[in-house]
Amino acid sequence: MPHSAKLGAAPETELTACHDCDLLFAKPHLRKGEKARCPRCGALLFECKGNSLDQALALALTSLVLFVLANANTLLTMKVGGRTQSGAIISGVQELYKQGYWEIAVLVFIVSILAPLLKILCIFYVLAPLKLGFRLPYATRVFRIFETLHPWAMTEVYMLGILVALVKLADLARIEAGVALWSVAALIVTMAAMDAALENHEIWEKLETPP
């Protein structure tokens, strides 16, 4: 069972604030499995998961492989009236653009392709050097970009849209799932696991520590 660390007084330079109620408290030194909660509102402040860098990097590598598979293979194949038509993830963006919905095409491109890729690359840029004991230039800025990309890398919303389309077309045509569809489904899981494995406060401490 995880243990909870006690929060107490400390010099001003060692204080941090609760992200929910702004209570100042001393930065706790946690052991693996321990959690620290705010004594005022009970919000979870810190959690020591152990080996977070290794887990996050492994999941980022897996996500990158799945991302390549998802964008390099067929998403769906539709067979109707003796005709067969296949499409990839980028096909939807292209069709929206051709039909004049360029704003929606740009949005779909960002949330389904650009944001997930940037998120994975940001993790590699920040964590791989930290694992080797050094920092690359602008690593702090890149990690801020990574945190900003959370609401934009919505592969799960894209998958939901695909499932809705499959249900609506099931009675009209024969739909076959391609490699890309299964890759997107796995990508959703690995990226969620990557986010869960990260200990953001630990990364910020490493980034803010003078070399």
Secondary structure, DSSP 4 states (H G I P E B T S, - for coil): ---EE------GGGEEE-TTT--EEEPP-PPTT-EEE-TTT--EEEE--SSHHHHHHHHHHHHHHHHHHHHHS--EEEEETTEEEEE-HHHHHHHHHHTT-HHHHHHHHIIIIIHHHHHHHHHHHHHHHHHHT---TTHHHHHHHHHHTTTT--HHHHHHHHHHHHHHHTTTSEEEE-HHHHHHHHHHHHHHHHHHH--HHHHHHHHHS--
